[in-house]
Amino acid sequence: MVWQEVIQSSKVWVYEYVANGYKANAIALSLNENELAIVSPPIGLSEADFTEIDAKGQVTALIAPHSGHDLAFRREASRP
């Protein structure tokens, strides 16, 4: 799955992923010219997925809407 813009030129992207056997969606929102916030950060991203989101802006905020979403924080925090 790739980051797909919700509405053209909206600077809001969605990424569908599977976590614990359930489909989930991450949302990347542009905060300004070069910063993004990601709501419900996905797990298991490939290097290509990271490269794609990095091209849209620097991720400066991760938002976990409820418990369980912090699993991605812990896994990705160990990423080099």
Secondary structure as UniProt FT lines:
FT   STRAND          4..5
FT   TURN            8..9
FT   STRAND          12..19
FT   TURN            20..21
FT   STRAND          22..30
FT   STRAND          35..39
FT   HELIX           47..56
FT   STRAND          58..63
FT   TURN            67..69
FT   HELIX           70..77
//
